[in-house]
Amino acid sequence: MFNVLQDKLEALFGDLAKKGVLTEADVDRAMRELRLALLDADVQFGVVKDLVARVKERAVGAEVMRSLSPAQQVVTIVYDELVATLGKAAPLDIGRGDPPVIVMAGLQGAGKTTTAAKLALLLRKKGKRALLVACDTRRPAAIQQLESLGKQLDVAVYSEGAEPAPPDIAERSIQFARRGAYDVVLVDTSGRLQIDELLMDELAEITARVKPAETLLVVDAMTGQEAVNVAAAFHARLSLTGLILTKVDGDARGGAALSVRAVTGVPIKFLGVGEKTGALEAFEPERLASRILGRGDLASLLERAAETVDADEAERMGRKLQSGQLDLQDFLTQMQQLKKMGPLREIMGLIPGLGKAMKQLPADVDDGALKRVEAIILSMTPRERKKPDVLNGSRRRRIAAGSGTSVPEVNDLLRNFKSMQTMMKRLSGGKSSGGKMKLPPGLLGI
């Protein structure tokens, strides 16, 4: 989401790094570029003005001006002020209510229903039994969508159809949840294409009836500064307790994430980072600020790995890696686990130091490339995967035809795999280091 902002900040900090000593004129020029970069990212003007003023005040201090690495000091200051602008992390509060109720609000098209299902799945991972409540009676197929998601995730859905009034459905769902011993109730409410009094009245009545522990507004990050206006209007009427920004994996310029917390005072609680039901992340300002500055986000990467990588498989792979016996079947298994973690470029972007290198990669280095490699290996027999040396010309032509690729692509894969195999043998056997180098089990798994 922050590609444009990242590029401009990298250029700004690169220019500062060329200067051994910073003058006030240098800082002024840098602040002007920072202001333009933030405005171009669709950050609200007042937020930009305050953030830049805070950065400048600290950047012209004696500690920075006399520093041996003034550019790095400025980067640290920008990071600190971005974190301050984004606000503190605010965990979900479900300690009140019998059972606790979470009301999901938002405009139509923001991804509210899907986000409700994602949140139910996240709560289940934390040991909570969630009940989804279908109160969006106005949008065609909204109830069916929620029921379909509930069935897919094995999460119960309470529905009375489209006829009863949503406040009545919400109120009766609480009694149902008590009888079923559900831990949390998630109420999916109706949305509109724009804010109107009917929408607000309905939401106000629902919250009055169910007394939610959390009233969360789902906001589409792609709407830019309009997201700030939407959040402010909802908060004025409903006293929101949190925000969920969706579609942050898209090509939005990032202004909503940086503006909405500062303008409304309402904490961001989650980020929707993809269409898959598991693509909902708890909001951590430090991590987001690191991504904005192109520093990666290793903590999020490791969390994704822990959720998707099978521990026993990782242990087995680690042993094979140390013995230098990795084959194409193992390579396929590792690649399939990598795919579960998310889009390839997104995963690479989480690795510190790879942000800038990613921009220099060919455009075809993406999930499409992974799919082609997967198709090639799947077109091999089990024996060919374990012993790729048996792949003569006719076998390679058969594999290329079966995978919808070309013989040169098959050859490239085998050549790259052979190089990787040789490198792993050297690492595990210590040929390049003079002694045996122990590799952690499951290295490829993360």
Phi, psi and omega in degrees: 000330189258023186303314182296314179297318178301313182300317183290322178291322178297318178296319179298310183290330176296319178295319180295325183295339180284348183260127179288327180226140180262134172259170178296329178294321177297317180296318179300316179296319180296320180291327177295317179292323178296318179298314181295321180296317180291319178295322179292334177277006176073028174283139183301139189303314181299322178294318179299314182301313181293316183296313181296322179297319180293318179296316183295318180303319180281327185289334180268009178288159183299325183299322181282313185299328182262004183290151176288339179225073185297325180298317180294325177296319179294318177302317180296320179295316178299318178301311181301317183285330173296317178298317179296322179292321181288340178085172181281154174295139181232100181299156178297131181258102178237038180267354182243144176109156180226084355277169176298142181242137174242120177262126179259119181241165178157166177282159179297134179095356181281347182096027186296312183295315178297321180294324176300317179293319178299319181293323177298319178294319179297319179294323179296324177296337179265010176087016181255135175270113184258148174244122176272135183242124183272094178250007176271085184267358185263325182278126179303133176073005180296319180295315179297323179297316180294319179295322178295317178295320178298318178294318180298322184263358184059047177242132183293143179235128176262122182218142175240015182083192186264357186278311183295160178288136181307319178298325178292317179300314181299317181295316181291333180295332180294316178297319179298318181295322178296316180294327181270002178057042176280146184276328184216143176246127179248113184261114177270113186261170179287151175237174176226169174286339175208164182289133175215169184293323179300317178299311183294320179298317180297314180296319180298321180290321178299312181294327178294325182283317188262348179047068186293147172285328179224135170242106188254133177260126177267120186238133178281114181295340181289345182278357175063225184294338177298332177299325178294316179297319179297313181297319180296319180293316178295319182294322180299329183262327189248352185055067181299149176253347181190164180236147172235118178268123179256165176061031178285353176273357181276199183260027174297154184276354173096354184299325182298316182298322182278338186262320194296322179291316183293323183282317186268335185079000180271129183289144171279129183253327181216157174237129173273115189248019179169175182275338182294152185295341178267002186272063176224121184247140171295137183284126176233109185302322181297321182291318180294320178298322178297320179294318181300323181272006178074022181271356183080186181205078185296326181298316178294323179298315180292325177295317178297319180297318181297327181281332188252334185273129177286124186297318181294319179295320178297321179295317179297317180295323179298320179294318180294324180296316181293331180273355179072026185250026180295130178242181184292332176294319176296319179300318179297317179299315180296320181294321179293325176291323178298319181299327180294337183281345179132179179303143185303312182295327178293318179296317179296326180293340179278346182276119181305132177092349182267349184305311182289322180295327181300324183293340182267356179284152175301151183298335184275002175277086183208197181294335176297321178296319177298319180296322179294318178297317179299317180297321180296312182293322179293339178278356178270157173282161177306322180293321180293325178292324182278331181229075183298347179295341181281355185282094177273187185299315182293322177295320180294322177295320178298317180295318179298317179294319182289333183261356182072024179243197181242162178300318177302324178293321176296316179298318179299316180299313182295321179294315179295320179295320179297320179296317179296319180299317180297317180296318181295322179296321179295316180297315184286331182266349176080019181296330183265353185237355177085000180196159184295131181252114181279127179260141181295139177303139177076021182303313181290339181293339177247000000 
